[in-house]
């Protein structure tokens, strides 16, 4: 791929960005004037539809990059393709994540590898691959963590462990990449019900009862927090902001 002439616009790469929180983040950053790179693995049709929507607003302002974050080769290609798109990358949003229960007694090595790959391993190696460019641009990394990185969720031991590793990555990279690159995290609480399966009404009610604000948040709450960390927080690094309606309390 030929490297494009260096864009004057800031460029953000959002992993797992075709749907849900990732798509909301892409829309938010695009509305703020950033060029956006939508990473997807399987949701190519949704990613292309989102890119077409945003490109109708501003021509050639959004592109799609497809990669399997379980593949080392794909991670390195994703980093190089991101840089090739407009000649720069100013921010990385680690949003892609696998999430499903792993009840003790039934956990397989495949479960472990998948959950750790998407929630810990890939974010680290993608950050490492893009670190020289982010240092050059005085850029930033924002990772989507989870309140369950601190407070375990029953029957999700492997997922919680992987998110805890990701949270430590945020803290460690904030030291490793300073002073050029700021690294922060956002820990969503109850924002969207899971995209697979149906959450029983009684479980929904129980979840809401444990939230001081007594309601779900929205994907835009997460997107706006990410935008704040990228644009309006030049002296914040090494922090994980819980956007959870007070659920951690």
C-alpha positions, 0 to 999 in steps of 0.5 A: 500500500502506498503511504498517503500524503500526511493528513493535517487531520488527527487520525484515530484507530478504533479496534472493534469499531463496527458496532456498539461502543466502538461505532459510537466512539468513531462517530464522536471522534469523526464529528469532532473533525478526526479522520477515523479508522474502523477496525473490524474482524467479522463485521465487515458489512457493518463497518463499511456501512458506517464508513460510507455514512461518515464519508458522505458527510466528509469525503475520505475521512473514514476507512475500514481495516480488517484484521484478526487480532489473534494473529501476530501478522494481522496486528502488525499489518493493522498497525502499518495499514493504519499509518499508511491510510493518511500518513499518521496515527495520533490515537489508538482506542483499544475497544475490541473484546471477546466476552462470554462466561467461562464457568469453572470446570468447563474452561478450555484452552481455546476459551483462555486464548481467545479471551486473553488474546482480545482483551490483553495480548492484542492491545499490548502488541498493537500499542507496541507496534504504534508506539513510535508513531504515537510518540512522534505525534505526542499522541494518546492511547485509551483502552476500554477496560471494565468495572469487572477488572476489579470486581469479579463477575460470576462465571466470567473468571477468565474474562475478568483476569484478562481485563485486569491484565489490560488495566495493568497494561494501561498503568504500566504503559503510562509510565513506559511511554511517558512523557510523549504518550498519554495512556488512560482507560475507560471502565464502562458499567451497565451501558448496553445489554449483551448483544447475544442472548436475552437478559431476563427482566428480573436480572435487568431489574436486579442490575439497575437496582445496584446502580445509584443512578438507577439507569443504564448509561449510553454508548455516547457516555463512553464515547464522550469520555474517550473524546475528553481523554483525547482532546481535553485532558493533557495532564491526565495519564495512567487513569482508568475512569469508571463510567458506571452510574456509581455502580462501583460504590 
